[in-house]
Amino acid sequence: MVQFDIPQYLLPAPTDIIEVFFTDYENLINHSIITIFESISGFMLAVLIALLMGILMDFVDIIRKCLYPLMLITQMIPTITIAPLLVIWFGFGILPKTLMVILTCFFPILVSFVDGLENVDKDYLNLFKTMNASKLDTFIHLKFPMSIEKLFSGLKISATYAVMAATVAEWLGGTVGLGVYMVRSKKAYALDKVFASTILIVIFSLIFVGVVQIIRKKVLKNRNV
């Protein structure tokens, strides 16, 4: 049996990675709390802004025609180039990381929501028109309920990006968070800690997606009752 003597600073053994969760758990917990807070707050604000913007674009057609192409263009800018600017403008605290999460999560939610609002069955819309329903009533009782499934598709996509966006922002400028922990570990050639923090990021992202999926099932079940 051939054995390979690979240095730990090149590729740590799985046992070394698992050991980090026990020997350095306090640091991991402290950094994780900050990253999770940035991810949740940024994600929730992205949902709120996307919903408000989607409603506004649905009610005012000129706003949709003017803003939608601009938003599409902004998504072509790599987020990794935006993060350093946010650090320069807003410092090394939590705010720039939260803004990074908002910028990353906002567009998929908005696109899915607007797409759901625009693809409501025309027969239903005509039915509401024959009943002289106002635009607000049509939105509340028809468009919004019919767009919920599309909205949750955008939420699931954004949920996978939230923790990653916060981590990337921490890489490029921060004092605490899993991204900072990873950078410090990398510079110290402690790859076992880098892998441990990466595993945590994956776990948190899966939890985010799982929570969105649970909420989706409950909302759609209640809608169909």
Buried (B, 14 or more C-beta within 10 A) or exposed (E): EEEEEEEEEEEBEEEBBBBBEEBBEEBBEEBBEBBBBBBBBBBBBBBEBBBEBBBEBBEEEEEBEEBBEEBEEEBEEEBEEBBEEBBEEBEBEBBBBBBBBBBBBBBBBBBBBBBBBEEBEEEBBEEBEEEEBEEEEBBEEBBBBBBBBBBBBBBBBBBBBBBBBBBBBBBBBBEBBBBBBBBBBBEEEBBBBBBBBBBBBEEBBEEBBEEBBEEBEEBBEEEEE
